[in-house]
Structure formats: structure tokens, C-alpha cells
């Protein structure tokens, strides 16, 4: 028996980009509530192909420790913090 349990929370979205956006938002909100949320492990899948997972966060290791918090397939350099549109 394991001491860790994983929560699977099915939420629907009309397409992959919006599923990723919703998943990122949900992960960030939940991570503020509990240090047990592993946002880097968040994936999304089509309802009828749940074995085909699509990553939500980049999660690459960064120099000096930590992981990239940006969306997967981002074009900017990796960062520990998500960049908000319109902010510098």
C-alpha cells in the first residue's frame, strides 16, 4: 500500500489549447492552496484517448535549481515564474 494518492479530476474543454490554459490556471490556483500540488506533472488528454497525454507546463530543470513554470512549447527563455500578458 502506498502513502501517496493522486487525484484525477476530469474537466472538459472544447479543444487542446483551451484545455491546457484551463489546466495551467487550475494548477496554479491549487498550488497556492497546497504545497502538495505538482503543477509540472499536469497533463491533458482527449476524453476518448486518455492514454495519450499532452503536457501543460514546460517543467525543464533550470540552472541553480527549480523548474520552468511556463507553458509547454513556449518560445521565450525558461523561467521560474509565469509571464503574464502585458506585464514586463
Buried (B, 14 or more C-beta within 10 A) or exposed (E): EEEEEEEEEEEEBEEEEEBBBBBBEBBBEBBEEEEEBEBBEBBBBEEEEEEEEBBBBBBEEBEEEEBBBBBBEBEEEBBEEBEEEEEE
